[in-house]
């Protein structure tokens, strides 16, 4: 089979200007992928399907996954995630993106009493060892958490890959080609500083902006060393899809 000269294309759904692809986007483009970012908060339509794309990345944001009245593009985003899942399109959901995938495909998201914000050491679960994206992780990798909603029940058939906090489902795989994280592997100190500005969620957590930004700044080398290979392994799935060589399972 002759591979296309065009680079693999990933559709990215960005929900808010403060929640860009960040580090994750840089790692994916560095791995040879082309990112097409749609910004429905600016009026961009959410495509009805991901058929023209080799991968789908749905980012985080402040909405709840069913907050359709205030964020009217969420139903289309959930439908897009379902279509991508049913067609075997490599998919990655970060925080809200994972929550949207969860509720659309049969799981449940609940609101926490207290937001979980800051850098936490996570637990690599046994199933991660054989996972094509999360395999290779070891120890207690650090990650940036910033969420009020949490994935309380994963969709049927989902494989938990990471835990380690009072929000038990920090990463999962659904089927052969869809992954989600509750944490934010894309976050930089600058992005987190934007989240912290006038944040009611941060005040609800009883944390200070300087404290949280400082946590990520101190852990940045470790977080980047941990999550860059994960992004690159997901990028390899997208490249396989582009080349027509992605295995069905």
N, C-alpha and C positions, 0 to 999 in steps of 0.2 A: 504494500500500500504506500502510495506517495503522500507524504505529509504536506499540508498546506503551508505556503510561505507566510501566510498571515499568522500573527501571534495568537495564542489562546485568549479568548475574551471572557472577562468576568463581569457580570452585572452586579453592581453595588447599590444597595438601598441605604441612603443616609437620611436619618429622621430629623436631625437638628444640626445647625452649623457648628455647635460645640462638640459634636460627636462624629468627627471625620474618621477615615480609615487609619490615620495615624501611622504608628510603626508597622502595623499589619499591611497596610497599603504599600508602604515602601518595600517591605520584604517580598510581597507578591510581584510588584513590578521588577524588583531586582532578580526575581526568578523567571522573568521573561513573559509575564502575563500583562495583558492590557486591561485596565479597569475602566468600565463605563459607569460613572456615578450618576444615579438619578436622585434628585432632591425634591421629593413631593411637597415639602414645606414651602418650597419656592414655586410650586405649580407644575413641576415635572410629573407626567403621568407614570404610574407604575405599570410596567408591561404586563400584558395578560398571560404571558408565559415566558419561560427562559430558553425556549427552543433555539434561539439564535446565539445562545451563549454556551460556553464550555463550563462555567461555574457560576455560583450565586453566593454572594456575601451580603448578609443583612446585619447592619450595625446596631448599636445600642441607642438609648435615648431615654428621656424622662417619662414618656407615656407608659401606662399600663398596657398589656397586650390586647385588652378588650376596650380600650378607651376610644371607641370609634367616633363618638360625637365630637370630641375635641380634635381628633386626628383622623379625618375621614379617609385617609389612604390606607389605614390599617387592614380593613377587610381585603383589599386588593393585594396587600403584602402577604397576608396569611394564605390567600388563594395561590399566590405565586410560589410560596414555600411548598404547598401541597403538590402543585404541578411539578416542581423541580424534583421533589421526593419520588413521585410516581414515575417520572421519566429517568431516574437515576442520574440526575445532574449533580455533580459534586457541590455540596452546599455547606456553608459555615455560618452559624448564627452566633452573634456576640451579645450577651446579656438580653436586651429586649428582643434581638433577633432570635435567640434561643427560646425565649418565652413565647414568642409568636409561633414558632415551630411546635412547641410543646402543646399549646392549647388547640392549635389547628389539627394536630394529629392524635388527639385523644388523651393528652395529659391534663394536668391542672396546675395553675399558678395561683399563689396566695400572697397576700400582703403581710409582711413581717410587722411585728410590734415595733421593732427598732431597726432602722437601716443598718446594713452591714457595709462599713466604709473603712478603707485602709488597706495596707499590704498585709496579707495573711500567708502563712505557710500551709500549703494544701497537702492532701494525701493522694498518692498515686495508687489507684485500685488495681487488683490483680488483672482485670480484663484489659487494662491499658497496655500490658506487655505485648500482646499480639495485635494491637491496633495499628493500622497502616499510617495513621497520623500522629497519635499520641504515644506510640511505642518508642522506647528509648528513654523515657523520663524515669528518674529515680530520685530517691530521697524525699525531701519535703520542699518542692519548688515554690518560690514566692510568686504571688500574683496580686494585682490590684483589683479590689472589690469595691463596687459602688452600686448598691441596689436596695430598693425597698420591697419590690416584688421578688418572689423566689419560686423556683420550679419545685412545687411540693410533691407532685406525682408525675413521673416521666411517662411519655406515650407508651402504649403496649409494644413490647419487643425492644425497647431502648436498652442500650448497654451502658451502665454507669462506668465512667472512666476515672473520675476524680471526685474526691470529697474532702473531708478534713475540717469543716467548719459546721456551725449550727445550721447552715444551709447545705444540706447533705449532697445535693446534686450540682457539683461545680463544673462537670463536663460529662458529655454523653455522646454516644453514636447511635443513630437511628438508621436501621437498614445497613446497606453497604457503603453509602456515599454521603451521608448527612451527619454533621457534627454540630454541637452547640456548647457554649460555655456561659456560666453565670458570671465569671470574672472577665476582666478587660485586658487581654494581651496586647491590645493596640495602644494603650494609654501611655502618654508621656507626662512629665511634670507640668508642662505648659497646658496640655489638654485638661489635666486634673485641676489646675489653677482656674481654668475657665469654668469647670463644673462647680468649683467651690465659691465662685463669685455670687453673692446673694442667693445661696442655696438653702432653701427651707429644709431639704432632706438632710443636709449637713448639720443644721441646727438641731433637727430632731434627733440626730445621732449623738449630739453633745460633743462633737469634735470640732477642732479648729482648722481653718484652711491651711495655715502654715504647717501645722503638725502633719496633715495628710500629704500635702505636697512634699514635705521633707522626707516622709517615709518612702515615697516612690523614688525620689531623687537618690536616697541612700541605697536603695535596692536595685537601681536601674540596670547596673551591669549584670546582676544576677537574673533579673527578669528578662532582659533582652537575650542573654545567653540561653535561657530556658525556652523561650517561646519562638525565637527566630527559626529553629529547626522544625518546629511544629508547623509554622506557616509554610515553610519550604516543602514539607512532606505533603501538605494539602495541595500546594501548587503542583506537585508532581502528579496528583490525581487529576487535576484539571488538564495538564498537558497530555496525559493518557487519554482522557475523554476527547480532546481535540484531535488526537492522532487516530482515534477509533480503536484504541487498544485497552480501554478500561474494562477490567474483568467484572462480570456481573455480581460477584460476591467476594 
